[in-house]
Amino acid sequence: MSMSASWIGSGLPAIRRGGQDYFLLSHEDELYLVANSCPHRGGPLKFGFVNASGQIVCPLHGGAFAISQLIARPSTIRLREGPAGSVE
């Protein structure tokens, strides 16, 4: 994994929306908001890593998922300008 190409915001506070936890992912100069749950076993993806093929690797079982598969639908979360804080 090249840290200049990709990073996972594992040290950042959880982003919670609609009962689901999300995390920030930077990959190939794009920033993504990704659900923090492995689609296979439910593991916390934010503690995984991005491999050389650009896939997120689950820390629970080692399964790798294409980033495009995890963010297939358009965002419905609107960004607001203002001081940083928790998202309810």
DSSP file (Angstrom, degrees, kcal/mol; ACC not computed):
  #  RESIDUE AA STRUCTURE BP1 BP2  ACC     N-H-->O    O-->H-N    N-H-->O    O-->H-N    TCO  KAPPA ALPHA  PHI   PSI    X-CA   Y-CA   Z-CA
    1    1 A M              0   0    0      0, 0.0     2,-0.7     0, 0.0    50,-0.1   0.000 360.0 360.0 360.0 131.2    0.0    0.0    0.0
    2    2 A S    >>  -     0   0    0     49,-0.1     4,-2.3     1,-0.1     3,-1.0  -0.857 360.0-154.3 -95.0 117.5    1.3    3.4   -0.9
    3    3 A M  T 34 S+     0   0    0     -2,-0.7    -1,-0.1     1,-0.3     0, 0.0   0.791  95.2  57.1 -63.9 -26.3    0.4    5.9    1.8
    4    4 A S  T 34 S+     0   0    0      1,-0.2    -1,-0.3    -3,-0.1     3,-0.1   0.782 113.0  40.5 -73.9 -24.1    0.6    8.7   -0.7
    5    5 A A  T <4 S+     0   0    0     -3,-1.0    23,-1.5     1,-0.2    24,-0.5   0.831 125.3  14.1 -90.7 -35.3   -2.0    7.0   -2.9
    6    6 A S  E  <  +A   27   0A   0     -4,-2.3     2,-0.3    21,-0.2    -1,-0.2  -0.981  55.4 169.0-143.2 149.3   -4.4    5.7   -0.2
    7    7 A W  E     -A   26   0A   0     19,-2.2    19,-2.7    -2,-0.3     2,-0.4  -0.970  21.5-142.9-155.7 153.2   -5.3    6.0    3.4
    8    8 A I  E     -A   25   0A   0     -2,-0.3     2,-2.1    17,-0.2     3,-0.3  -0.962  22.2-129.9-115.8 133.2   -8.1    5.0    5.7
    9    9 A G    >   +     0   0    0     15,-2.7     3,-1.3    -2,-0.4    15,-0.3  -0.282  53.5 144.7 -78.4  54.8   -9.2    7.3    8.4
   10   10 A S  T 3  S+     0   0    0     -2,-2.1    -1,-0.2     1,-0.3    36,-0.1   0.761  70.5  52.2 -67.1 -24.3   -9.0    4.7   11.2
   11   11 A G  T 3  S+     0   0    0     -3,-0.3    -1,-0.3     2,-0.1    -2,-0.1   0.487  93.1  93.3 -89.4  -2.3   -7.9    7.2   13.7
   12   12 A L  S <  S-     0   0    0     -3,-1.3     3,-0.1     1,-0.1    12,-0.0  -0.534  89.1 -90.9 -87.9 156.1  -10.8    9.6   13.1
   13   13 A P        -     0   0    0      0, 0.0    -1,-0.1     0, 0.0    -2,-0.1  -0.281  52.6 -93.6 -61.3 151.2  -14.0    9.6   15.0
   14   14 A A        -     0   0    0      9,-0.1     2,-0.6    -3,-0.1    73,-0.3  -0.331  30.0-139.4 -64.0 146.8  -16.8    7.4   13.6
   15   15 A I  E     -B   22   0A   0      7,-1.8     7,-3.0    71,-0.1     2,-0.5  -0.959  22.8-168.6-108.1 118.6  -19.3    9.0   11.3
   16   16 A R  E     +B   21   0A   0     -2,-0.6     2,-0.3    71,-0.5     5,-0.2  -0.929  14.7 161.6-116.8 130.5  -22.8    7.7   12.1
   17   17 A R  E >   -B   20   0A   0      3,-2.6     3,-1.6    -2,-0.5    71,-0.1  -0.958  68.6  -8.0-149.0 125.7  -25.8    8.3    9.9
   18   18 A G  T 3  S-     0   0    0     -2,-0.3     3,-0.1     1,-0.3    70,-0.0   0.833 127.8 -54.2  59.4  35.0  -29.1    6.4    9.8
   19   19 A G  T 3  S+     0   0    0      1,-0.2     2,-0.4     0, 0.0    -1,-0.3   0.516 117.0 109.5  79.3   4.8  -27.9    3.8   12.3
   20   20 A Q  E <   -B   17   0A   0     -3,-1.6    -3,-2.6    15,-0.0     2,-0.3  -0.926  62.5-135.3-117.0 138.2  -24.8    3.0   10.1
   21   21 A D  E     -B   16   0A   0     -2,-0.4    15,-3.0    -5,-0.2     2,-0.3  -0.728  25.7-176.0 -89.5 141.4  -21.2    3.7   10.8
   22   22 A Y  E     -BC  15  35A   0     -7,-3.0    -7,-1.8    -2,-0.3     2,-0.3  -0.860   8.8-161.0-129.1 163.7  -19.0    5.2    8.1
   23   23 A F  E     - C   0  34A   0     11,-2.1    11,-2.7    -2,-0.3     2,-0.3  -0.957  25.5-105.8-141.0 162.0  -15.3    6.1    7.7
   24   24 A L  E     - C   0  33A   0     -2,-0.3   -15,-2.7   -15,-0.3     2,-0.4  -0.693  32.1-173.9 -89.7 141.7  -13.3    8.3    5.3
   25   25 A L  E     -AC   8  32A   0      7,-2.4     7,-3.4    -2,-0.3     2,-0.5  -0.997   9.8-160.3-135.7 128.6  -11.1    6.7    2.6
   26   26 A S  E     +AC   7  31A   0    -19,-2.7   -19,-2.2    -2,-0.4     2,-0.3  -0.947  22.7 160.1-108.7 127.2   -8.8    8.5    0.3
   27   27 A H  E >   -AC   6  30A   0      3,-2.6     3,-1.3    -2,-0.5   -21,-0.2  -0.957  63.8 -10.7-150.8 128.2   -7.8    6.6   -2.8
   28   28 A E  T 3  S-     0   0    0    -23,-1.5   -22,-0.1    -2,-0.3     3,-0.1   0.906 128.0 -51.7  49.3  51.2   -6.3    7.9   -6.1
   29   29 A D  T 3  S+     0   0    0    -24,-0.5     2,-0.4     1,-0.2    -1,-0.3   0.664 117.2 110.4  63.5  20.0   -7.0   11.6   -5.3
   30   30 A E  E <   -C   27   0A   0     -3,-1.3    -3,-2.6     2,-0.0     2,-0.5  -0.939  58.9-142.3-121.6 147.9  -10.6   10.9   -4.4
   31   31 A L  E     -C   26   0A   0     -2,-0.4     2,-0.3    -5,-0.2    -5,-0.2  -0.944  22.2-173.0-112.1 128.6  -12.3   11.0   -1.0
   32   32 A Y  E     -C   25   0A   0     -7,-3.4    -7,-2.4    -2,-0.5     2,-0.6  -0.881  24.8-143.2-121.8 150.3  -15.0    8.5   -0.2
   33   33 A L  E     -C   24   0A   0     -2,-0.3     2,-0.4    -9,-0.2    -9,-0.2  -0.971  33.6-173.5-108.6 114.0  -17.4    7.9    2.7
   34   34 A V  E     -C   23   0A   0    -11,-2.7   -11,-2.1    -2,-0.6     2,-0.1  -0.881  29.9-107.2-118.3 139.2  -17.6    4.1    3.1
   35   35 A A  E     -C   22   0A   0     35,-0.5     2,-1.0    -2,-0.4   -13,-0.3  -0.417  28.7-133.7 -60.8 134.2  -19.8    1.9    5.3
   36   36 A N  S    S+     0   0    0    -15,-3.0     2,-0.4    -2,-0.1    -1,-0.1  -0.257  75.7  91.3 -89.0  48.3  -17.7    0.5    8.1
   37   37 A S  S    S-     0   0    0     -2,-1.0     6,-0.2     7,-0.2    -2,-0.1  -0.942  77.0-123.4-146.4 120.2  -19.0   -3.0    7.8
   38   38 A C     >  -     0   0    0      5,-2.6     4,-1.7    -2,-0.4    -2,-0.1  -0.409  18.9-139.1 -59.3 129.2  -17.6   -5.8    5.7
   39   39 A P  T  4 S+     0   0    0      0, 0.0    -1,-0.2     0, 0.0    26,-0.0   0.669  99.1  44.4 -67.4 -13.7  -20.4   -7.0    3.3
   40   40 A H  T  4 S+     0   0    0      3,-0.1    -2,-0.0    23,-0.0     0, 0.0   0.904 136.1   0.7 -94.3 -52.9  -19.3  -10.6    3.9
   41   41 A R  T  4 S-     0   0    0      2,-0.1    -3,-0.0     0, 0.0     0, 0.0   0.412  91.7-113.2-122.3  -0.8  -18.7  -11.0    7.7
   42   42 A G     <  +     0   0    0     -4,-1.7     3,-0.0     1,-0.2    -6,-0.0   0.582  58.9 158.3  81.2   8.7  -19.5   -7.6    9.1
   43   43 A G        -     0   0    0     -6,-0.2    -5,-2.6     1,-0.1     2,-1.1  -0.216  54.9 -94.0 -65.1 157.9  -16.0   -6.8   10.2
   44   44 A P    >   -     0   0    0      0, 0.0     3,-1.8     0, 0.0    -7,-0.2  -0.615  37.0-168.6 -77.5  98.8  -14.9   -3.2   10.7
   45   45 A L  G >  S+     0   0    0     -2,-1.1     3,-2.3     1,-0.3    12,-0.1   0.752  77.2  74.3 -61.0 -25.7  -13.4   -2.2    7.4
   46   46 A K  G 3  S+     0   0    0      1,-0.3    -1,-0.3   -10,-0.1   -36,-0.1   0.676  94.2  54.0 -66.3 -13.3  -11.8    1.0    8.7
   47   47 A F  G <  S+     0   0    0     -3,-1.8    -1,-0.3   -38,-0.1    -2,-0.2   0.307  99.0  80.1 -99.4   8.3   -9.2   -1.1   10.5
   48   48 A G  S <  S-     0   0    0     -3,-2.3     2,-0.3    -4,-0.1    10,-0.2   0.070  75.4-123.6 -88.6-154.5   -8.2   -2.8    7.2
   49   49 A F  E     -D   57   0B   0      8,-0.9     8,-3.2     6,-0.1     2,-0.6  -0.956  16.1-106.3-149.8 166.2   -6.0   -1.5    4.5
   50   50 A V  E     -D   56   0B   0     -2,-0.3     6,-0.2     6,-0.2   -44,-0.1  -0.885  39.4-147.4 -98.1 122.5   -6.0   -0.8    0.8
   51   51 A N    >   -     0   0    0      4,-2.7     3,-2.1    -2,-0.6   -49,-0.1  -0.174  33.4 -88.9 -83.1-180.0   -3.9   -3.4   -1.1
   52   52 A A  T 3  S+     0   0    0      1,-0.3    -1,-0.1     2,-0.1    -2,-0.0   0.711 126.5  57.9 -63.7 -21.3   -1.8   -2.8   -4.3
   53   53 A S  T 3  S-     0   0    0      2,-0.1    -1,-0.3   -52,-0.0    -2,-0.0   0.390 120.5-106.9 -88.7   3.3   -4.9   -3.6   -6.5
   54   54 A G  S <  S+     0   0    0     -3,-2.1    13,-1.0     1,-0.3     2,-0.3   0.791  75.8 135.2  77.3  28.6   -6.9   -0.8   -4.8
   55   55 A Q  E     - E   0  66B   0     11,-0.2    -4,-2.7    12,-0.1     2,-0.5  -0.846  58.2-120.8-109.1 146.5   -9.1   -3.1   -2.8
   56   56 A I  E     -DE  50  65B   0      9,-2.6     9,-2.4    -2,-0.3     2,-0.5  -0.748  27.5-147.4 -83.0 128.7  -10.1   -2.7    0.9
   57   57 A V  E     -DE  49  64B   0     -8,-3.2    -8,-0.9    -2,-0.5     7,-0.2  -0.874  12.7-127.6-102.0 124.5   -8.9   -5.7    2.8
   58   58 A C     >  -     0   0    0      5,-3.1     4,-1.9    -2,-0.5   -13,-0.1  -0.507   7.9-148.8 -69.3 130.2  -11.1   -6.8    5.8
   59   59 A P  T  4 S+     0   0    0      0, 0.0    -1,-0.1     0, 0.0   -14,-0.1   0.671  92.1  60.2 -73.9 -15.2   -9.1   -7.2    9.0
   60   60 A L  T  4 S-     0   0    0      3,-0.1    -2,-0.0     1,-0.1   -15,-0.0   0.920 129.8  -3.1 -79.3 -45.3  -11.4   -9.9   10.2
   61   61 A H  T  4 S-     0   0    0      2,-0.1    -1,-0.1    -3,-0.0    -3,-0.0   0.415  91.3-112.5-132.2  -0.1  -11.0  -12.5    7.5
   62   62 A G     <  +     0   0    0     -4,-1.9     2,-0.1     1,-0.3   -14,-0.0   0.519  60.0 153.0  81.4   4.8   -8.7  -11.0    4.8
   63   63 A G        -     0   0    0     -6,-0.1    -5,-3.1    -5,-0.1     2,-0.4  -0.433  35.1-141.5 -67.2 143.0  -11.4  -10.7    2.1
   64   64 A A  E     -E   57   0B   0     -7,-0.2     2,-0.4    -2,-0.1    -7,-0.2  -0.900  16.1-169.7-113.1 137.4  -10.7   -7.9   -0.4
   65   65 A F  E     -E   56   0B   0     -9,-2.4    -9,-2.6    -2,-0.4     2,-0.1  -0.982  26.8-115.4-129.3 134.0  -13.4   -5.7   -1.9
   66   66 A A  E >>  -E   55   0B   0     -2,-0.4     4,-1.0   -11,-0.2     3,-1.0  -0.438  23.7-131.1 -63.5 136.4  -13.2   -3.3   -4.8
   67   67 A I  H >> S+     0   0    0    -13,-1.0     4,-1.0     1,-0.3     3,-0.7   0.881 107.7  60.1 -57.4 -38.3  -13.8    0.3   -3.5
   68   68 A S  H 34 S+     0   0    0      1,-0.2    -1,-0.3     2,-0.2     3,-0.2   0.806 101.1  54.3 -62.4 -28.9  -16.3    0.8   -6.4
   69   69 A Q  H X4 S+     0   0    0     -3,-1.0     3,-0.5     1,-0.2    -1,-0.2   0.783 108.3  49.1 -73.7 -26.7  -18.4   -2.1   -5.0
   70   70 A L  H << S+     0   0    0     -4,-1.0   -35,-0.5    -3,-0.7    -1,-0.2   0.637 119.1  36.4 -87.6 -14.7  -18.6   -0.5   -1.6
   71   71 A I  T 3< S+     0   0    0     -4,-1.0    -1,-0.2    -3,-0.2    -2,-0.2  -0.122  73.8 133.9-126.5  35.6  -19.6    2.9   -2.8
   72   72 A A    <   +     0   0    0     -3,-0.5    -1,-0.1     2,-0.1    -2,-0.1   0.733  58.8  64.3 -65.3 -25.1  -21.9    1.9   -5.7
   73   73 A R  S    S-     0   0    0     -3,-0.1     3,-0.1     1,-0.1     0, 0.0  -0.734  92.5-101.2-103.4 151.9  -24.7    4.3   -4.9
   74   74 A P        -     0   0    0      0, 0.0     2,-0.1     0, 0.0    -1,-0.1  -0.294  46.7 -96.1 -64.6 151.3  -24.6    8.1   -4.9
   75   75 A S        -     0   0    0      1,-0.1    -4,-0.0    -4,-0.1     0, 0.0  -0.426  30.4-172.8 -68.2 140.0  -24.3    9.8   -1.6
   76   76 A T        +     0   0    0     -2,-0.1     2,-0.6    -3,-0.1    -1,-0.1   0.304  58.0 101.8-110.5   3.8  -27.5   11.1    0.0
   77   77 A I        -     0   0    0    -60,-0.0     2,-0.4     0, 0.0    -2,-0.1  -0.799  65.0-146.0 -92.7 121.9  -25.6   12.9    2.8
   78   78 A R        -     0   0    0     -2,-0.6     2,-0.3     1,-0.0    -2,-0.1  -0.696  12.5-129.6 -87.8 137.8  -25.4   16.6    2.2
   79   79 A L        -     0   0    0     -2,-0.4     2,-0.4     0, 0.0    -1,-0.0  -0.665  21.7-162.1 -85.4 140.2  -22.3   18.5    3.4
   80   80 A R        -     0   0    0     -2,-0.3     2,-0.3     2,-0.0     0, 0.0  -0.961  17.0-125.2-122.5 141.9  -22.8   21.6    5.5
   81   81 A E        +     0   0    0     -2,-0.4     3,-0.0     3,-0.0     0, 0.0  -0.665  63.1  83.7 -83.0 138.1  -20.3   24.3    6.2
   82   82 A G  S    S-     0   0    0     -2,-0.3     3,-0.1     3,-0.0    -2,-0.0  -0.941  79.5 -28.0 157.6-175.5  -19.6   25.0    9.8
   83   83 A P        -     0   0    0      0, 0.0     2,-0.1     0, 0.0     0, 0.0  -0.304  69.5-101.9 -65.8 148.1  -17.6   23.9   12.8
   84   84 A A        +     0   0    0      1,-0.0     2,-0.3    -3,-0.0    -3,-0.0  -0.382  61.4 130.3 -68.0 147.0  -16.5   20.3   13.1
   85   85 A G        -     0   0    0     -3,-0.1     2,-0.2    -2,-0.1    -3,-0.0  -0.944  57.2 -49.7-173.8-170.9  -18.5   18.1   15.4
   86   86 A S        -     0   0    0     -2,-0.3     2,-0.6   -71,-0.1   -71,-0.1  -0.496  46.7-128.9 -81.2 151.0  -20.4   14.8   15.5
   87   87 A V              0   0    0    -73,-0.3   -71,-0.5    -2,-0.2    -1,-0.0  -0.887 360.0 360.0-100.0 123.3  -22.9   13.8   12.9
   88   88 A E              0   0    0     -2,-0.6   -70,-0.2   -73,-0.1    -1,-0.1   0.383 360.0 360.0-103.5 360.0  -26.2   12.7   14.3
